[in-house]
Amino acid sequence: MTPKTEQKTAIVVGAGVGGVATAARLAKAGFSVTVVEKNDYTGGRCSLLHHDGYRFDQGPSLLLIPRFFYEVFHELGTSLEAEGVTLHKCDPNYNIWFGDGSNFRLSTDLIAMKSEIEKWEGVDGYERYLGFLQECHRHHELSVKHVLKKNFSSFWNMLDLEFLRHLFELHPFESIYSRASKYFWTERLRRVFTFGSMYLGMSPFDAPGTYSLLQYTELAEGIWYPEGGFHKVVEALVNVGKRLGVTYLLSTPISSIALSPDTRTATGVVLASGKTLTADVVVCNADLVYAYNNLLPPSSTAQSYARRDASCSSISFYWALNQRVPALSAHNIFLASAYRASFDSIFKHHLIPAEPSFYVNVPSRIDPSAAPPSCDTLVVLVPVGHLLGDSDAAPPSADELAFTTPSTKSGDPSSSLTTSTPSSPSAAAQNAQDWDSMLRLARETILTTIAQRTGVSLAPLIAHEAINTPLTWRARFNLDRGAILGLSHSFFNVLCFRPRTKHPKIEGLFFVGASTHPGTGVPVVLAGARIVAAEVCGAYGVRVPWEDGRMGTKRGTGELDRVQTGPRVSWVHIWIVGLLVGMVASGLLLVLRRG
């Protein structure tokens, strides 16, 4: 009688998107999985805030690369629909507001885009736009195939001939802005098609051209929003995991990752209470730099990661409005007039620009359940520099993110939302990381900018407010330097240069999330969870169940669907070549006769 194989055990640290997806996949593969999470909710930054019928997405609010979301549920034996997740397409993608009073509506609708582009760059501009889409499509498909579906555990993975053959097609050594400048000849459209690098926490003047793949997925596949908030996706993954046997321990912070006496093997986690949980494998979904420097013994690797370039942080406002604001669509971008200088202020000086670009999300525009009737929910995200190394400000209290009702003065609800000396916070914010001054500058600039460009005064409409700053991001989610998108995505911070998914010296310890391969963003982290789960299975000799039924596009099998290559040479080509050959032959005969 063959003895029964003992079930492998796994502990996942952190219930962010990467953690819950990895947990579900490992449970599907037969592991006994326990997830420990410091907060009393799942999702990490991908969580919700609620107040009196208003609902806010604390972090991500745009669902991009939908194929990765469909894929993870398909490979877990279910679907988004079966789990009660309904996706709504946002149209337009964005309304982009400029300082000169004009705006540009980005859309997946080619007819609408033709009209918008020709308004600024004429008929030839639209043709160049189609060329830009073609390049972005190539970046997207090559990245999915050769980067997001593969691990880069060492430099040797970079030497794969198939990958190298396409490397320069990805334009990793040129910036997004320089690539866009090839196709768009006005500064206006260059800004329209490059601001998306903010999703990587990078300046478009520094982000590798490869990342125009984000523009492709938005323009070709659309921007989507899950009904009920982005956390609905996380909630569905948690439910699938629980059905597969995953145990969730919320409000359970850990003090360290437990190691064997020789410190060469991970054996579990030590809870803040002092209790130790043991497992065969530990997958860490906590911020990677934080984990190396706080959950593991001191090392030169931990110090080097702490010195690496990080992404930006944000000041995020969550505003409950007592009436609707029709001028704003679901997704709005307000671009700074001093475009490049604003990015330099964030990424080179780690401050807030005097005139920042910012993003305004109105979830109630696409999903009315996000706000009470005749009201709107607004989330405003202002990219700012991450915390500097010497930023030792005390962490915020648990109540700092609580909603507040703006006080009134002389019957004006806006009095608590503005400052009496506009130049004062600006001057302070431009010279040091004075977060109180930066916060006042951000709020003041947002309200003024929206009023000037849309004609709507928001201040009197704000009934309640909550705020996240780099300090609260760090305190709530243990984000190193408060960087909301993890480590930067410069060329030498990606692929084999990015921190590995498996600890190089400690057996049984793996990482998933924004700061490890393949990178940041919910769909990319989902791709990373797939890679890590397969790597864990391989390390413990466990079959990878989802490799058996890969999701793909079904192709027709009839005679009309047979793939055929078109003629490489047409009769026109043959005629032209024949004519040229005849002319050359006639010339030679003439020369020979004369000779």
N, C-alpha and C positions, 0 to 999 in steps of 0.2 A: 504494500500500500504506500503510495507516494505521500510524504508528509506535506501538509498544507503550508504554502509560503506565507511567512509572517508579513502582515500589512505594514508598509512603510508609513512613517509619520512625518508630518511637515508643520512648521509654524511659520505663518506669514505675519511680519511686523508691519502694521499699518493697513487700514482699510480704504486707501485711495483707489482710484480706478485700476491702477496696475496691480494692487494687492488683491482686490476682489476678483479680478479676471484670472489672475494666476491661481488663486485658491480654487476657483471653480474648475479650471483646467486640470489641476493636480488631483482633485477629487474625482473628476471624470476618468483619470488614468488609474485610479485605485488607491491613492494616498488617503490616509486619515489626516485631515487638515484642521488646524485651529488658527484663527485670525485674532491677533491682539491689537486693539486700537485705543489710543490715549483719550480720544474724545468720546462723547456719548452718542455720536452719530457716524455713519459711514460716508465715504465719498471724498474726505479731505477737502481740498479746495473746490471740488465738484459737489458742493453741498448747497443747501437752501437756507434762507432766512425767512422768517414769517412775522407778520405783525397785523393784527386786526383785519384779516382778509387779504392783505397784500403778501405777495410771494416774490422773493428775489433769488436769482442765481448768484451765489457768493463768488463763484469763479467763472468757468466757461459758460458761454451762452450761445455759441454757434456750433452746430454739429457738421463737421466736414469729413470728407472721404467716407461717405456712408457705407461703402463696400466692407470696410473693416468692422463696422458695427454689425452688419448682417452676417459677416463671416464668423465672428466669435459666437453668436447665438446658434448659428447653423452647426458649428463644430461641437457645441455642447448639447446638440440633439433637440434644439428648440428654435424659436424665431422671435424677433422683436414683437410681431403681432401676437403670437401665442402668449407672450409675457405681458401683454397689455400696454406696450409702448407704441404710441401713435406719433409719427413724425409729420410735421407741417413744413412745407416749403415756404421760405421767405422771399417775397417778391415786392420791391426790388431787393437785391442783395444788400445794398447800402444806399443811403443818400449822403453824398459827400458835399459838405458845405465849405465854401471858400470865403476868405476875408473880403473879396471884392463884391460880395452879394450874390454871386452865381452858385449853382450847385450842379452836381453830376450824379445821375442815377445808374449805378452799376447793376447789371442784370444778366441772367442766362439767356434772355431773349435777344437773338441776333438782330432782329428788326429794330428793337429799341436801342441796342448798342450802336447800330449803324447810324441812327439819327443823332445819338449823343456824340459820337466820335467825329462825324462829319461836321458837326456844329463848330468844332474847334480846330480840326486838322484837314477838313475837306475830304473829297472822295478817296484820294490816295491814302489818307489816314486810316480808313476802314480796311483797305487791303493790307496795310502794315499791321493792323490789329490782328487780322487772321493769321499773319505770319508769326506774330507774338504768341498767339494761342497754340500754334503748331509747335513752337519751341517749348512752351510750358507743358504741353501734352507729352513731349518727349522726355522732359525732366521728370514728370510725374510717373510715367510708366517705367522708365529705367530705374528710378529710385525705388518704386514698389518691388520690382523684380530683383534688383541687385543689392539693395541696402536694407529696406524695411522687412524683407523676408529672410534675411541672412544674418548670422552673427559675425562679428569681427573681433575675435578673441585675441588675435595677434597680428603683427605686421604682415605675416605670410598670407593672411586672408586678402590683403590688398593686392597681392601679386597674382590673383586669379586672372587668367587671360581674358575671360569673358568680361570681367569687371573693368580691367584696364582698357579693353577695346572701346568701351563706352565712356571712360572717365572724362575725356575732354568734351564730349557731347553734353555733359552735365554742367559745364562752365563753373567748376568749383573755385577757380582762381580769379573770377571776375565777380563784381558785386551785382546785386539785383538791380540797382539803379543804373549801372553802366549797361547791362543787358537791355533794360527797358528803353534806354536812350537810343538804342539802335533802331527801335521800331516807332517810338513816339518822339516827335520833333518839337513839341511844346513842353514847357516846364509844367503846365497844368496836368497834362496826361501822364507825364513821368511820375508825378506825385500820386495820381489816381491809381496807377498800377504798381506802386512800390510800398505804400504805407503798410501793407500786410505783413512786412517783416517784423512789425511790433508784436505779432503773435509768437515770434521766436525770441522776443526780448532783445532784438538787435536793431541797429540802424540799417536802413536800406543801402547806405553807403559802405557798409562793412559786411553785411550778410551775403554769403556765397550765392551766385546766380542760380544755383540748383534749386533754391527754395522758391523760385517762381512757380513751383509745383502747387503751392498754396493758391496762387491766383487761378491756376488751371482748375483745381477741384471746385473753387467757388464759381467760376464762370461757365464751366461745362457741366458740373454735377449739381450745383446749387448749394445754398446754405439752408440748413434744416433746423427745426427746433422741436424737441420732444414735448408733447402736451403734458402739462403738469410740472415742467421744469427739467433741466438737464439731469438732475439727480434720479429721474425715473429710470435712466439707463443703468445707473449704479444699483438702484434698488432691485431692478430685474436681475442683474448679475448676482446680487446677494441672495435673492430668492432661489435662483437656479442652483447656486452653490449649496444652500441649505438643504435642498432636495437631494443633492448628491452626498450630503453628510458633513458639510463644513460647519464647524462651530465658531460662533462669533463672540468674543469677549470684549465688549465696549467698556469705556471708562477704565481701561486697564493699561496704564503706561508701563513701560519697561525701563529699568535702569541700565541694563547692559545685555549684550549677547553672550550667553554662556559658552565657554570654551573648555576643551580638554586640558589636563594639567600641562601638556607641552605646548598649548595654545595653537595647535595646528589643525584642530577640528572643532566646528561649531556643534554644540550638544543641546542647544535650546536657548531659552531667554530667562533672565532674572527680572521678575516684576518689581515695580517700585515698592510693593509691600514686603519684599524680601523673599517671596516664594519663587521657586525655580520650576519652569516647565521644560520638559525634555522632548527632543525630537531627533529624527535622523537627519533632517535638513531644515535649514532656516532660510527663508526668502525675505529680504528686507525691502519694504516699500516705503520706509521712512526716507526723508531727504538724504541722499547718499553722502554728501559732505558732512552733514550733521552726524550721520551714523558712524562714519570713520573716525570722527573726532570726539564723539561722546558715548558711543555704545561699544567701542572696541578699544583695546590697549593702544597707547600712543605709538605712532609710527611715522617714518619719513613720508610714506605714501599719503597718510592723512594730512600732513602739513602741506604737501605739494598740491593736493586737491583744494585745500583752503585758500591757496594762492592763485588758483586758476581764475580766469575771467568768468564772471557770473552774468546772468541775464539781468534785466532791469527789475524793478519792483513796481508797485503802483499805489496811488491813493485812490481808493474806490468809495464812491458815495452811493448809498441806497436810499432813494427818496420815494416816499409815499405821497402821491399828489392827490389833492381832493377834487380834481376834475381832469378830464381828458385833454390832451394836447395834440390835435390832429396834424399839426405841422411836422411832427416827428414820426418817422417810420419805425419799423422794428429795430433796424440797425442804422446808426448815424455816425459819421466821422466828421469831426471839425478839425481841419488841417491848419496848422500854424502858418502864417505868412512867411516867417523866417524858417523855412522847412529844415534845411541842413543844420542851422545853428541850434534849433530846438533839439535835434537828435544828439548833437555834440554836448549839449548841456546835460542830457540824461546819461549818455554812455561814456563820456570822457571826464565830466566833472561830477557826475553822480548827484545831480541836483534836479530841481524842477525848472524848466525854461520859463522865462518871463512871460512868453506866450506859448503855452503847450498845445500840442495836438491832443485830442481826446476822443473817446468812443462813448456813445450814448446808446444804451440798449433799452427798448421799451417792450418787454415781454408781453404785456397786456395787449399789444397791437396784433400779435399773431395768436395769442392764447388768452382769451378774455378771463379765464379763471385765475390769472395772475393778479387781478385787482378787483375791488368791489365794483358794482355797476356804476358807470359814468365817471370812473376814476382811472388813473394810470399809475403804473409802477415803473420807476426809472432806475437804471444802474449806470453810473458814470465812472469810467475807468480812465485815470490820468497816469500815463507811464512816467515814472520818476527813477532816479538813480537808486541802486541798492544801498544798504547800510554799509558804511565804511568799516574797516577793521577795528577802529577805536570807538565805534558807536556803542557805548556802554550804558545807554539810557535804560532805566528800569523797565522791565516788561510791563505791559498794560495789565490791569486787573481784569477779572472775568467779565466785569460789567462794562468795559470800555466800548464794546461793540453794541451794547444795548441801544435800542431805539430811543431817541429823544424827541420831545415836542418843542419846536422852536419857540422861544419866548417872544413876547410882544412888547413893543414900546410905542406909545402913542398910537396904538391900534394897528401898527404895521408889523405883520408877521415876518417880514424880511429883515427886520433890524438885527436879529441875532445871526443872520447868515451872511452879513457883509462886514467890512471893516471901515472905520472912519478915515483911515489914512492909507489909501491904496499903495502908495510908494513904499511905505514902511515894511510890510511883509515881503514885498518883492525884493527890496534891498537885502533884507536879512536872509531870505531864501536863496539868493544868488551867491552868497558868500560862505555859507556853512550849512551843514545838515541840521538846520533848525526846523524840526518837523511841525512845530506849532505855526511858525511863519509860513512854511510850505503849504500847510493845510489851509490856512486863510487865503493864501494866494491862489491855490487851486480852486477853492469854492468861488471866490470872487471872480476869477477869470472865466470859469464855466458859465456862471450866471450872466455875466456881461456879454460873453461871446454868443451864447444862445439867443439872448435878447436882441443883439445887433444883427445877427444873421437870419433869424427866423421871425423876429417881431414878437416873440412870446416872452413874457416876464415870468420865470418859473418861481422866483423867491416867494411870492405871496401864496403859491399853491402847495408849498411843501408842508405837509401836516406832520410828518415824522421823518427822522433821518438816522441812519447808521453809517459808520465809517470804518474802512480798513486802511491801515498805513503799513509801511514796511515793518514797523515795530509790532503791530498786531499779527501780520502774516508770520513773522518769526515766532512770536509767542504761541499762537494757536496751532501752527502746523510744523514747528521746528525747522523752518526754512532757513538755510544758511544765508546770512546777510539779508534776509527778507526777500530774496530773489524768487519771484513767483513762478519763473519758468526754468529754475535750476541753473546748471552751468550753461555758458554761452555755446553757440553753434558755429563758431569760426572753424576753418578747415582743420586746424590742429586740436580741435576739441570734439571731433566727430570720428566715426568709423573706428579704426583700431586705436586712435588716440584718446577716445572717450573712455572713462572708467569702465572696466569690464563688468559683464553681467555675473561673472563668477569671481569670487575673491582670489587673487593670485597665490596666496599663501595659506589660506584657511579652507580646509576641505568642508564641504557641506554648507557653505555660505554663499548665497546668491543675492543679486540685487535686481530690482525692477523699478522703473519710474523715470522721471524726467531727466535725471543727470547721468543715467547709464545709457548704453546703446538700446534702441536707435536714436532716442532723443525725446523732446518735449511735445506736448499737445496730446489731447485725449486719444485720437485715432493712432498716433504714433506709439503712445504708451501701450495701447491695446496690442499693437504689433509686437512690442517688446515683451509683453506678457506671454504671447504665443512662443516667442523664441526662448524665453527663460524656462517656461514649463517643459518644453521639449528638451532643453539642456539638462534639467533636473531628471527627467525620465531617463535620458541617455546615461547619466552618471550612476543611476541606480538599477539599470537593466530593466526598466519598465517600458512596455510597449506604448507608443504614442498613439492614442486611439483616433485622434482627429485627422491623422494623415491618411486614413482609409477612405474618407468621404469628402474630399476637398470640394469646396463650393466653386462653381465655375459657370460661365455663360454657355447655355446649351445651344448648339448649332444645328441647323437643319441637316437632314441626311438624304434629301431627294436629289434628283439629277440637277435641278436648278440651283442647288446649294453647293455643288462640287466646286472646290476652290481651283481656279485656273489662273495662270499668269497671262497677262495681256501681251500682245505682240511687242517685242522690244524694238522692232524696226518696222516702220510703216512704208507704204508705197511712195509716199512723199520723200522719205529719207533715201530710198533706193534710187528714185529719180534724180535727186540732187547729187548723190554720190556718183551715179552714172554720168551725169553732165560734167562733173568736175574731172572724172577720169578721162572722159572724151576730150575735154579741153587740154588736159595735160598731155595726152597722147598726140593730139594735133600739134601742140607746141613742139614736142620732141621730134615728130616727123619733119616739121618745117626746119628745125635746126639741123637735122641730119641731111636734108636735101641741099641746104645752103653749104654745108660742109663738104 
